[in-house]
Amino acid sequence: MAWWIRVTVVGQSMSPTLRDGQRLLARRLRRNPRRGEVIVFRVPEDEELPCRIKRVAAVAGDPVPDWLTPTLPGLARIPAGSVAVVGDNPRSQDSRQLGLVDCHDILGAVSRS
């Protein structure tokens, strides 16, 4: 298995941090992601954009963020094996539309080089 994957940013969801067309390296994780990390993950039900790049907003055990509570009624904490994600652009999709991301669907964390 390769330790690094190459990805290309499509769209403005991570603007101003990442630009449309920018090429990135993501390192495959051997651990769960950390809050604040930018991750690449699979979205199997989306045939047009099967992978997304987002920032981890909350990890397993964290309280569900206030902005996400209407989407996850009755859930007080992020469950084990999941993370909540958000784009850096305020108009981007996030866990309100995409749901929680299963850690098994995470392909890697974007390198900060």
Backbone atoms as SQL, in Angstrom:
CREATE TABLE atoms (id INTEGER PRIMARY KEY, chain TEXT, resi INTEGER, resn TEXT, atom TEXT, x REAL, y REAL, z REAL);
INSERT INTO atoms VALUES
  (1, 'A', 1, 'MET', 'N', 0.843, -1.171, 0.000),
  (2, 'A', 1, 'MET', 'CA', 0.000, 0.000, 0.000),
  (3, 'A', 1, 'MET', 'C', 0.896, 1.245, 0.000),
  (4, 'A', 2, 'ALA', 'N', 0.545, 2.211, -0.845),
  (5, 'A', 2, 'ALA', 'CA', 1.298, 3.470, -0.913),
  (6, 'A', 2, 'ALA', 'C', 1.004, 4.310, 0.329),
  (7, 'A', 3, 'TRP', 'N', 2.011, 5.019, 0.798),
  (8, 'A', 3, 'TRP', 'CA', 1.845, 5.871, 1.971),
  (9, 'A', 3, 'TRP', 'C', 1.299, 7.240, 1.617),
  (10, 'A', 4, 'TRP', 'N', 1.456, 7.635, 0.357),
  (11, 'A', 4, 'TRP', 'CA', 1.028, 8.953, -0.098),
  (12, 'A', 4, 'TRP', 'C', 0.055, 8.798, -1.254),
  (13, 'A', 5, 'ILE', 'N', -0.907, 9.701, -1.331),
  (14, 'A', 5, 'ILE', 'CA', -1.795, 9.749, -2.486),
  (15, 'A', 5, 'ILE', 'C', -1.782, 11.181, -3.019),
  (16, 'A', 6, 'ARG', 'N', -1.926, 11.309, -4.326),
  (17, 'A', 6, 'ARG', 'CA', -2.005, 12.630, -4.952),
  (18, 'A', 6, 'ARG', 'C', -3.462, 12.963, -5.208),
  (19, 'A', 7, 'VAL', 'N', -3.842, 14.182, -4.870),
  (20, 'A', 7, 'VAL', 'CA', -5.212, 14.638, -5.115),
  (21, 'A', 7, 'VAL', 'C', -5.162, 16.035, -5.720),
  (22, 'A', 8, 'THR', 'N', -6.212, 16.358, -6.462),
  (23, 'A', 8, 'THR', 'CA', -6.361, 17.689, -7.042),
  (24, 'A', 8, 'THR', 'C', -7.623, 18.311, -6.472),
  (25, 'A', 9, 'VAL', 'N', -7.512, 19.534, -6.003),
  (26, 'A', 9, 'VAL', 'CA', -8.654, 20.254, -5.447),
  (27, 'A', 9, 'VAL', 'C', -9.609, 20.596, -6.593),
  (28, 'A', 10, 'VAL', 'N', -10.901, 20.288, -6.386),
  (29, 'A', 10, 'VAL', 'CA', -11.935, 20.628, -7.357),
  (30, 'A', 10, 'VAL', 'C', -12.946, 21.513, -6.640),
  (31, 'A', 11, 'GLY', 'N', -13.082, 22.754, -7.078),
  (32, 'A', 11, 'GLY', 'CA', -14.053, 23.653, -6.480),
  (33, 'A', 11, 'GLY', 'C', -13.449, 24.572, -5.435),
  (34, 'A', 12, 'GLN', 'N', -14.331, 25.313, -4.780),
  (35, 'A', 12, 'GLN', 'CA', -13.923, 26.363, -3.852),
  (36, 'A', 12, 'GLN', 'C', -14.225, 26.045, -2.387),
  (37, 'A', 13, 'SER', 'N', -14.593, 24.813, -2.056),
  (38, 'A', 13, 'SER', 'CA', -15.044, 24.514, -0.693),
  (39, 'A', 13, 'SER', 'C', -13.976, 24.732, 0.377),
  (40, 'A', 14, 'MET', 'N', -12.711, 24.672, -0.001),
  (41, 'A', 14, 'MET', 'CA', -11.644, 24.872, 0.985),
  (42, 'A', 14, 'MET', 'C', -10.926, 26.208, 0.797),
  (43, 'A', 15, 'SER', 'N', -11.528, 27.087, -0.011),
  (44, 'A', 15, 'SER', 'CA', -10.980, 28.421, -0.218),
  (45, 'A', 15, 'SER', 'C', -11.171, 29.250, 1.053),
  (46, 'A', 16, 'PRO', 'N', -10.240, 30.016, 1.475),
  (47, 'A', 16, 'PRO', 'CA', -9.022, 30.456, 0.803),
  (48, 'A', 16, 'PRO', 'C', -7.798, 29.579, 1.072),
  (49, 'A', 17, 'THR', 'N', -7.928, 28.543, 1.889),
  (50, 'A', 17, 'THR', 'CA', -6.776, 27.701, 2.236),
  (51, 'A', 17, 'THR', 'C', -6.246, 26.944, 1.030),
  (52, 'A', 18, 'LEU', 'N', -7.155, 26.337, 0.257),
  (53, 'A', 18, 'LEU', 'CA', -6.779, 25.569, -0.925),
  (54, 'A', 18, 'LEU', 'C', -7.509, 26.144, -2.129),
  (55, 'A', 19, 'ARG', 'N', -6.849, 26.109, -3.301),
  (56, 'A', 19, 'ARG', 'CA', -7.419, 26.665, -4.521),
  (57, 'A', 19, 'ARG', 'C', -7.859, 25.575, -5.490),
  (58, 'A', 20, 'ASP', 'N', -8.885, 25.887, -6.273),
  (59, 'A', 20, 'ASP', 'CA', -9.353, 24.995, -7.330),
  (60, 'A', 20, 'ASP', 'C', -8.181, 24.675, -8.254),
  (61, 'A', 21, 'GLY', 'N', -7.960, 23.401, -8.527),
  (62, 'A', 21, 'GLY', 'CA', -6.871, 22.970, -9.395),
  (63, 'A', 21, 'GLY', 'C', -5.560, 22.708, -8.685),
  (64, 'A', 22, 'GLN', 'N', -5.452, 23.093, -7.425),
  (65, 'A', 22, 'GLN', 'CA', -4.219, 22.871, -6.671),
  (66, 'A', 22, 'GLN', 'C', -3.994, 21.379, -6.474),
  (67, 'A', 23, 'ARG', 'N', -2.757, 20.949, -6.633),
  (68, 'A', 23, 'ARG', 'CA', -2.391, 19.541, -6.420),
  (69, 'A', 23, 'ARG', 'C', -1.799, 19.388, -5.032),
  (70, 'A', 24, 'LEU', 'N', -2.210, 18.303, -4.370),
  (71, 'A', 24, 'LEU', 'CA', -1.801, 18.070, -2.983),
  (72, 'A', 24, 'LEU', 'C', -1.298, 16.654, -2.797),
  (73, 'A', 25, 'LEU', 'N', -0.523, 16.462, -1.751),
  (74, 'A', 25, 'LEU', 'CA', -0.160, 15.129, -1.290),
  (75, 'A', 25, 'LEU', 'C', -0.873, 14.884, 0.025),
  (76, 'A', 26, 'ALA', 'N', -1.453, 13.722, 0.140),
  (77, 'A', 26, 'ALA', 'CA', -2.109, 13.325, 1.392),
  (78, 'A', 26, 'ALA', 'C', -1.436, 12.046, 1.875),
  (79, 'A', 27, 'ARG', 'N', -1.091, 12.034, 3.141),
  (80, 'A', 27, 'ARG', 'CA', -0.444, 10.860, 3.740),
  (81, 'A', 27, 'ARG', 'C', -1.512, 9.954, 4.337),
  (82, 'A', 28, 'ARG', 'N', -1.442, 8.695, 3.985),
  (83, 'A', 28, 'ARG', 'CA', -2.382, 7.730, 4.566),
  (84, 'A', 28, 'ARG', 'C', -2.180, 7.684, 6.075),
  (85, 'A', 29, 'LEU', 'N', -3.284, 7.641, 6.787),
  (86, 'A', 29, 'LEU', 'CA', -3.230, 7.684, 8.248),
  (87, 'A', 29, 'LEU', 'C', -3.217, 6.279, 8.833),
  (88, 'A', 30, 'ARG', 'N', -2.426, 6.097, 9.857),
  (89, 'A', 30, 'ARG', 'CA', -2.418, 4.849, 10.614),
  (90, 'A', 30, 'ARG', 'C', -3.044, 5.080, 11.974),
  (91, 'A', 31, 'ARG', 'N', -3.765, 6.204, 12.068),
  (92, 'A', 31, 'ARG', 'CA', -4.428, 6.599, 13.312),
  (93, 'A', 31, 'ARG', 'C', -5.687, 7.353, 12.918),
  (94, 'A', 32, 'ASN', 'N', -6.515, 7.653, 13.887),
  (95, 'A', 32, 'ASN', 'CA', -7.684, 8.479, 13.611),
  (96, 'A', 32, 'ASN', 'C', -7.233, 9.917, 13.392),
  (97, 'A', 33, 'PRO', 'N', -7.953, 10.673, 12.567),
  (98, 'A', 33, 'PRO', 'CA', -7.549, 12.057, 12.313),
  (99, 'A', 33, 'PRO', 'C', -7.712, 12.932, 13.551),
  (100, 'A', 34, 'ARG', 'N', -7.036, 14.062, 13.532),
  (101, 'A', 34, 'ARG', 'CA', -7.097, 15.013, 14.640),
  (102, 'A', 34, 'ARG', 'C', -7.942, 16.218, 14.245),
  (103, 'A', 35, 'ARG', 'N', -8.540, 16.830, 15.222),
  (104, 'A', 35, 'ARG', 'CA', -9.307, 18.049, 15.012),
  (105, 'A', 35, 'ARG', 'C', -8.414, 19.078, 14.331),
  (106, 'A', 36, 'GLY', 'N', -8.916, 19.727, 13.282),
  (107, 'A', 36, 'GLY', 'CA', -8.164, 20.749, 12.560),
  (108, 'A', 36, 'GLY', 'C', -7.413, 20.228, 11.346),
  (109, 'A', 37, 'GLU', 'N', -7.189, 18.917, 11.251),
  (110, 'A', 37, 'GLU', 'CA', -6.498, 18.367, 10.089),
  (111, 'A', 37, 'GLU', 'C', -7.384, 18.458, 8.853),
  (112, 'A', 38, 'VAL', 'N', -6.745, 18.644, 7.706),
  (113, 'A', 38, 'VAL', 'CA', -7.448, 18.602, 6.429),
  (114, 'A', 38, 'VAL', 'C', -7.308, 17.181, 5.905),
  (115, 'A', 39, 'ILE', 'N', -8.454, 16.550, 5.613),
  (116, 'A', 39, 'ILE', 'CA', -8.452, 15.150, 5.202),
  (117, 'A', 39, 'ILE', 'C', -9.071, 14.984, 3.819),
  (118, 'A', 40, 'VAL', 'N', -8.721, 13.871, 3.190),
  (119, 'A', 40, 'VAL', 'CA', -9.329, 13.430, 1.945),
  (120, 'A', 40, 'VAL', 'C', -10.112, 12.172, 2.292),
  (121, 'A', 41, 'PHE', 'N', -11.393, 12.131, 1.892),
  (122, 'A', 41, 'PHE', 'CA', -12.210, 10.966, 2.226),
  (123, 'A', 41, 'PHE', 'C', -13.126, 10.592, 1.070),
  (124, 'A', 42, 'ARG', 'N', -13.528, 9.331, 1.068),
  (125, 'A', 42, 'ARG', 'CA', -14.436, 8.799, 0.042),
  (126, 'A', 42, 'ARG', 'C', -15.869, 9.163, 0.380),
  (127, 'A', 43, 'VAL', 'N', -16.639, 9.441, -0.667),
  (128, 'A', 43, 'VAL', 'CA', -18.084, 9.615, -0.549),
  (129, 'A', 43, 'VAL', 'C', -18.682, 8.645, -1.567),
  (130, 'A', 44, 'PRO', 'N', -18.873, 7.377, -1.162),
  (131, 'A', 44, 'PRO', 'CA', -19.246, 6.335, -2.123),
  (132, 'A', 44, 'PRO', 'C', -20.525, 6.623, -2.904),
  (133, 'A', 45, 'GLU', 'N', -21.496, 7.299, -2.300),
  (134, 'A', 45, 'GLU', 'CA', -22.769, 7.520, -2.991),
  (135, 'A', 45, 'GLU', 'C', -22.726, 8.676, -3.981),
  (136, 'A', 46, 'ASP', 'N', -21.612, 9.401, -4.072),
  (137, 'A', 46, 'ASP', 'CA', -21.486, 10.528, -4.991),
  (138, 'A', 46, 'ASP', 'C', -20.621, 10.108, -6.179),
  (139, 'A', 47, 'GLU', 'N', -21.268, 9.875, -7.326),
  (140, 'A', 47, 'GLU', 'CA', -20.517, 9.430, -8.499),
  (141, 'A', 47, 'GLU', 'C', -19.753, 10.569, -9.163),
  (142, 'A', 48, 'GLU', 'N', -20.247, 11.808, -9.031),
  (143, 'A', 48, 'GLU', 'CA', -19.590, 12.946, -9.669),
  (144, 'A', 48, 'GLU', 'C', -18.301, 13.328, -8.958),
  (145, 'A', 49, 'LEU', 'N', -18.338, 13.403, -7.629),
  (146, 'A', 49, 'LEU', 'CA', -17.160, 13.705, -6.815),
  (147, 'A', 49, 'LEU', 'C', -17.012, 12.624, -5.746),
  (148, 'A', 50, 'PRO', 'N', -16.381, 11.504, -6.082),
  (149, 'A', 50, 'PRO', 'CA', -16.307, 10.388, -5.130),
  (150, 'A', 50, 'PRO', 'C', -15.411, 10.649, -3.928),
  (151, 'A', 51, 'CYS', 'N', -14.562, 11.688, -3.988),
  (152, 'A', 51, 'CYS', 'CA', -13.703, 12.042, -2.857),
  (153, 'A', 51, 'CYS', 'C', -13.897, 13.515, -2.539),
  (154, 'A', 52, 'ARG', 'N', -13.729, 13.847, -1.278),
  (155, 'A', 52, 'ARG', 'CA', -13.859, 15.236, -0.821),
  (156, 'A', 52, 'ARG', 'C', -12.649, 15.598, 0.019),
  (157, 'A', 53, 'ILE', 'N', -12.387, 16.899, 0.111),
  (158, 'A', 53, 'ILE', 'CA', -11.328, 17.434, 0.964),
  (159, 'A', 53, 'ILE', 'C', -12.001, 18.398, 1.930),
  (160, 'A', 54, 'LYS', 'N', -11.879, 18.126, 3.226),
  (161, 'A', 54, 'LYS', 'CA', -12.512, 18.965, 4.253),
  (162, 'A', 54, 'LYS', 'C', -11.623, 18.993, 5.491),
  (163, 'A', 55, 'ARG', 'N', -11.947, 19.912, 6.387),
  (164, 'A', 55, 'ARG', 'CA', -11.246, 20.033, 7.658),
  (165, 'A', 55, 'ARG', 'C', -12.033, 19.286, 8.739),
  (166, 'A', 56, 'VAL', 'N', -11.334, 18.577, 9.605),
  (167, 'A', 56, 'VAL', 'CA', -11.973, 17.862, 10.708),
  (168, 'A', 56, 'VAL', 'C', -12.395, 18.884, 11.764),
  (169, 'A', 57, 'ALA', 'N', -13.700, 18.936, 12.048),
  (170, 'A', 57, 'ALA', 'CA', -14.242, 19.880, 13.021),
  (171, 'A', 57, 'ALA', 'C', -14.406, 19.247, 14.400),
  (172, 'A', 58, 'ALA', 'N', -14.694, 17.948, 14.437),
  (173, 'A', 58, 'ALA', 'CA', -14.880, 17.248, 15.712),
  (174, 'A', 58, 'ALA', 'C', -14.545, 15.779, 15.510),
  (175, 'A', 59, 'VAL', 'N', -13.958, 15.169, 16.532),
  (176, 'A', 59, 'VAL', 'CA', -13.565, 13.767, 16.478),
  (177, 'A', 59, 'VAL', 'C', -14.380, 12.961, 17.489),
  (178, 'A', 60, 'ALA', 'N', -14.238, 11.647, 17.420),
  (179, 'A', 60, 'ALA', 'CA', -14.972, 10.753, 18.317),
  (180, 'A', 60, 'ALA', 'C', -14.804, 11.181, 19.774),
  (181, 'A', 61, 'GLY', 'N', -15.928, 11.269, 20.474),
  (182, 'A', 61, 'GLY', 'CA', -15.931, 11.656, 21.877),
  (183, 'A', 61, 'GLY', 'C', -16.154, 13.133, 22.110),
  (184, 'A', 62, 'ASP', 'N', -15.943, 13.957, 21.076),
  (185, 'A', 62, 'ASP', 'CA', -16.197, 15.401, 21.205),
  (186, 'A', 62, 'ASP', 'C', -17.701, 15.644, 21.256),
  (187, 'A', 63, 'PRO', 'N', -18.119, 16.727, 21.923),
  (188, 'A', 63, 'PRO', 'CA', -19.534, 17.108, 21.843),
  (189, 'A', 63, 'PRO', 'C', -19.885, 17.457, 20.401),
  (190, 'A', 64, 'VAL', 'N', -21.107, 17.162, 19.996),
  (191, 'A', 64, 'VAL', 'CA', -21.563, 17.534, 18.658),
  (192, 'A', 64, 'VAL', 'C', -21.566, 19.062, 18.588),
  (193, 'A', 65, 'PRO', 'N', -20.892, 19.654, 17.588),
  (194, 'A', 65, 'PRO', 'CA', -20.878, 21.119, 17.482),
  (195, 'A', 65, 'PRO', 'C', -22.289, 21.689, 17.358),
  (196, 'A', 66, 'ASP', 'N', -22.493, 22.886, 17.900),
  (197, 'A', 66, 'ASP', 'CA', -23.813, 23.515, 17.869),
  (198, 'A', 66, 'ASP', 'C', -24.384, 23.616, 16.464),
  (199, 'A', 67, 'TRP', 'N', -23.556, 23.945, 15.475),
  (200, 'A', 67, 'TRP', 'CA', -24.035, 24.099, 14.107),
  (201, 'A', 67, 'TRP', 'C', -24.511, 22.776, 13.507),
  (202, 'A', 68, 'LEU', 'N', -24.151, 21.662, 14.134),
  (203, 'A', 68, 'LEU', 'CA', -24.498, 20.337, 13.608),
  (204, 'A', 68, 'LEU', 'C', -25.649, 19.683, 14.369),
  (205, 'A', 69, 'THR', 'N', -26.011, 20.190, 15.541),
  (206, 'A', 69, 'THR', 'CA', -27.043, 19.535, 16.350),
  (207, 'A', 69, 'THR', 'C', -28.397, 19.405, 15.656),
  (208, 'A', 70, 'PRO', 'N', -28.867, 20.368, 14.832),
  (209, 'A', 70, 'PRO', 'CA', -30.152, 20.145, 14.156),
  (210, 'A', 70, 'PRO', 'C', -30.134, 18.949, 13.201),
  (211, 'A', 71, 'THR', 'N', -28.967, 18.633, 12.667),
  (212, 'A', 71, 'THR', 'CA', -28.831, 17.509, 11.735),
  (213, 'A', 71, 'THR', 'C', -28.759, 16.172, 12.464),
  (214, 'A', 72, 'LEU', 'N', -28.271, 16.189, 13.698),
  (215, 'A', 72, 'LEU', 'CA', -28.075, 14.961, 14.482),
  (216, 'A', 72, 'LEU', 'C', -28.857, 15.041, 15.786),
  (217, 'A', 73, 'PRO', 'N', -30.184, 15.139, 15.721),
  (218, 'A', 73, 'PRO', 'CA', -30.956, 15.289, 16.959),
  (219, 'A', 73, 'PRO', 'C', -30.762, 14.099, 17.893),
  (220, 'A', 74, 'GLY', 'N', -30.620, 14.402, 19.169),
  (221, 'A', 74, 'GLY', 'CA', -30.476, 13.354, 20.174),
  (222, 'A', 74, 'GLY', 'C', -29.069, 12.817, 20.328),
  (223, 'A', 75, 'LEU', 'N', -28.143, 13.261, 19.500),
  (224, 'A', 75, 'LEU', 'CA', -26.758, 12.796, 19.587),
  (225, 'A', 75, 'LEU', 'C', -25.945, 13.860, 20.322),
  (226, 'A', 76, 'ALA', 'N', -25.383, 13.506, 21.469),
  (227, 'A', 76, 'ALA', 'CA', -24.646, 14.475, 22.283),
  (228, 'A', 76, 'ALA', 'C', -23.154, 14.518, 21.924),
  (229, 'A', 77, 'ARG', 'N', -22.609, 13.370, 21.518),
  (230, 'A', 77, 'ARG', 'CA', -21.175, 13.278, 21.212),
  (231, 'A', 77, 'ARG', 'C', -20.963, 12.601, 19.867),
  (232, 'A', 78, 'ILE', 'N', -19.827, 12.899, 19.252),
  (233, 'A', 78, 'ILE', 'CA', -19.460, 12.250, 17.989),
  (234, 'A', 78, 'ILE', 'C', -19.139, 10.787, 18.319),
  (235, 'A', 79, 'PRO', 'N', -19.792, 9.849, 17.636),
  (236, 'A', 79, 'PRO', 'CA', -19.565, 8.432, 17.962),
  (237, 'A', 79, 'PRO', 'C', -18.180, 7.933, 17.552),
  (238, 'A', 80, 'ALA', 'N', -17.761, 6.857, 18.176),
  (239, 'A', 80, 'ALA', 'CA', -16.474, 6.224, 17.858),
  (240, 'A', 80, 'ALA', 'C', -16.426, 5.877, 16.380),
  (241, 'A', 81, 'GLY', 'N', -15.260, 6.090, 15.781),
  (242, 'A', 81, 'GLY', 'CA', -15.058, 5.743, 14.378),
  (243, 'A', 81, 'GLY', 'C', -15.599, 6.762, 13.401),
  (244, 'A', 82, 'SER', 'N', -15.980, 7.952, 13.888),
  (245, 'A', 82, 'SER', 'CA', -16.541, 8.987, 13.022),
  (246, 'A', 82, 'SER', 'C', -15.905, 10.341, 13.312),
  (247, 'A', 83, 'VAL', 'N', -15.989, 11.234, 12.328),
  (248, 'A', 83, 'VAL', 'CA', -15.583, 12.621, 12.502),
  (249, 'A', 83, 'VAL', 'C', -16.611, 13.519, 11.833),
  (250, 'A', 84, 'ALA', 'N', -16.712, 14.752, 12.312),
  (251, 'A', 84, 'ALA', 'CA', -17.515, 15.785, 11.658),
  (252, 'A', 84, 'ALA', 'C', -16.552, 16.643, 10.853),
  (253, 'A', 85, 'VAL', 'N', -16.971, 17.042, 9.649),
  (254, 'A', 85, 'VAL', 'CA', -16.104, 17.822, 8.776),
  (255, 'A', 85, 'VAL', 'C', -16.769, 19.129, 8.367),
  (256, 'A', 86, 'VAL', 'N', -15.924, 20.092, 8.002),
  (257, 'A', 86, 'VAL', 'CA', -16.387, 21.407, 7.562),
  (258, 'A', 86, 'VAL', 'C', -15.418, 21.915, 6.503),
  (259, 'A', 87, 'GLY', 'N', -15.940, 22.677, 5.536),
  (260, 'A', 87, 'GLY', 'CA', -15.090, 23.323, 4.550),
  (261, 'A', 87, 'GLY', 'C', -14.630, 24.675, 5.068),
  (262, 'A', 88, 'ASP', 'N', -13.530, 25.183, 4.557),
  (263, 'A', 88, 'ASP', 'CA', -13.039, 26.493, 4.989),
  (264, 'A', 88, 'ASP', 'C', -13.861, 27.629, 4.384),
  (265, 'A', 89, 'ASN', 'N', -14.516, 27.382, 3.267),
  (266, 'A', 89, 'ASN', 'CA', -15.389, 28.366, 2.648),
  (267, 'A', 89, 'ASN', 'C', -16.757, 28.263, 3.318),
  (268, 'A', 90, 'PRO', 'N', -17.322, 29.364, 3.815),
  (269, 'A', 90, 'PRO', 'CA', -18.605, 29.297, 4.522),
  (270, 'A', 90, 'PRO', 'C', -19.755, 28.730, 3.684),
  (271, 'A', 91, 'ARG', 'N', -19.632, 28.762, 2.354),
  (272, 'A', 91, 'ARG', 'CA', -20.702, 28.238, 1.495),
  (273, 'A', 91, 'ARG', 'C', -20.488, 26.778, 1.095),
  (274, 'A', 92, 'SER', 'N', -19.478, 26.127, 1.633),
  (275, 'A', 92, 'SER', 'CA', -19.204, 24.747, 1.233),
  (276, 'A', 92, 'SER', 'C', -20.100, 23.765, 1.973),
  (277, 'A', 93, 'GLN', 'N', -20.188, 22.559, 1.413),
  (278, 'A', 93, 'GLN', 'CA', -20.899, 21.492, 2.114),
  (279, 'A', 93, 'GLN', 'C', -20.061, 21.044, 3.299),
  (280, 'A', 94, 'ASP', 'N', -20.752, 20.537, 4.316),
  (281, 'A', 94, 'ASP', 'CA', -20.073, 20.022, 5.492),
  (282, 'A', 94, 'ASP', 'C', -20.881, 18.854, 6.036),
  (283, 'A', 95, 'SER', 'N', -20.649, 18.493, 7.280),
  (284, 'A', 95, 'SER', 'CA', -21.355, 17.343, 7.850),
  (285, 'A', 95, 'SER', 'C', -22.861, 17.539, 7.946),
  (286, 'A', 96, 'ARG', 'N', -23.351, 18.773, 7.825),
  (287, 'A', 96, 'ARG', 'CA', -24.804, 18.978, 7.782),
  (288, 'A', 96, 'ARG', 'C', -25.405, 18.341, 6.542),
  (289, 'A', 97, 'GLN', 'N', -24.691, 18.394, 5.424),
  (290, 'A', 97, 'GLN', 'CA', -25.167, 17.786, 4.182),
  (291, 'A', 97, 'GLN', 'C', -24.594, 16.384, 3.967),
  (292, 'A', 98, 'LEU', 'N', -23.328, 16.199, 4.322),
  (293, 'A', 98, 'LEU', 'CA', -22.634, 14.937, 4.046),
  (294, 'A', 98, 'LEU', 'C', -22.792, 13.905, 5.154),
  (295, 'A', 99, 'GLY', 'N', -23.202, 14.338, 6.340),
  (296, 'A', 99, 'GLY', 'CA', -23.262, 13.451, 7.489),
  (297, 'A', 99, 'GLY', 'C', -21.878, 13.283, 8.094),
  (298, 'A', 100, 'LEU', 'N', -21.805, 12.484, 9.142),
  (299, 'A', 100, 'LEU', 'CA', -20.518, 12.189, 9.759),
  (300, 'A', 100, 'LEU', 'C', -19.710, 11.313, 8.816),
  (301, 'A', 101, 'VAL', 'N', -18.402, 11.479, 8.835),
  (302, 'A', 101, 'VAL', 'CA', -17.513, 10.692, 7.983),
  (303, 'A', 101, 'VAL', 'C', -16.992, 9.512, 8.786),
  (304, 'A', 102, 'ASP', 'N', -17.151, 8.319, 8.233),
  (305, 'A', 102, 'ASP', 'CA', -16.616, 7.109, 8.857),
  (306, 'A', 102, 'ASP', 'C', -15.100, 7.109, 8.670),
  (307, 'A', 103, 'CYS', 'N', -14.356, 6.854, 9.720),
  (308, 'A', 103, 'CYS', 'CA', -12.893, 6.863, 9.641),
  (309, 'A', 103, 'CYS', 'C', -12.357, 5.860, 8.619),
  (310, 'A', 104, 'HIS', 'N', -13.111, 4.815, 8.318),
  (311, 'A', 104, 'HIS', 'CA', -12.685, 3.855, 7.295),
  (312, 'A', 104, 'HIS', 'C', -12.712, 4.443, 5.891),
  (313, 'A', 105, 'ASP', 'N', -13.449, 5.544, 5.699),
  (314, 'A', 105, 'ASP', 'CA', -13.535, 6.195, 4.399),
  (315, 'A', 105, 'ASP', 'C', -12.472, 7.269, 4.209),
  (316, 'A', 106, 'ILE', 'N', -11.658, 7.525, 5.231),
  (317, 'A', 106, 'ILE', 'CA', -10.610, 8.543, 5.139),
  (318, 'A', 106, 'ILE', 'C', -9.405, 7.959, 4.394),
  (319, 'A', 107, 'LEU', 'N', -9.023, 8.641, 3.321),
  (320, 'A', 107, 'LEU', 'CA', -7.897, 8.184, 2.515),
  (321, 'A', 107, 'LEU', 'C', -6.560, 8.726, 3.018),
  (322, 'A', 108, 'GLY', 'N', -6.582, 9.910, 3.627),
  (323, 'A', 108, 'GLY', 'CA', -5.331, 10.476, 4.128),
  (324, 'A', 108, 'GLY', 'C', -5.524, 11.885, 4.642),
  (325, 'A', 109, 'ALA', 'N', -4.445, 12.412, 5.226),
  (326, 'A', 109, 'ALA', 'CA', -4.405, 13.794, 5.714),
  (327, 'A', 109, 'ALA', 'C', -3.476, 14.584, 4.803),
  (328, 'A', 110, 'VAL', 'N', -3.899, 15.785, 4.446),
  (329, 'A', 110, 'VAL', 'CA', -3.137, 16.622, 3.532),
  (330, 'A', 110, 'VAL', 'C', -1.833, 17.066, 4.200),
  (331, 'A', 111, 'SER', 'N', -0.757, 16.923, 3.454),
  (332, 'A', 111, 'SER', 'CA', 0.563, 17.322, 3.933),
  (333, 'A', 111, 'SER', 'C', 0.657, 18.840, 3.962),
  (334, 'A', 112, 'ARG', 'N', 1.318, 19.397, 4.955),
  (335, 'A', 112, 'ARG', 'CA', 1.436, 20.858, 5.107),
  (336, 'A', 112, 'ARG', 'C', 2.762, 21.365, 4.554),
  (337, 'A', 113, 'SER', 'N', 3.183, 20.872, 3.416),
  (338, 'A', 113, 'SER', 'CA', 4.467, 21.350, 2.871),
  (339, 'A', 113, 'SER', 'C', 4.289, 22.444, 1.864);
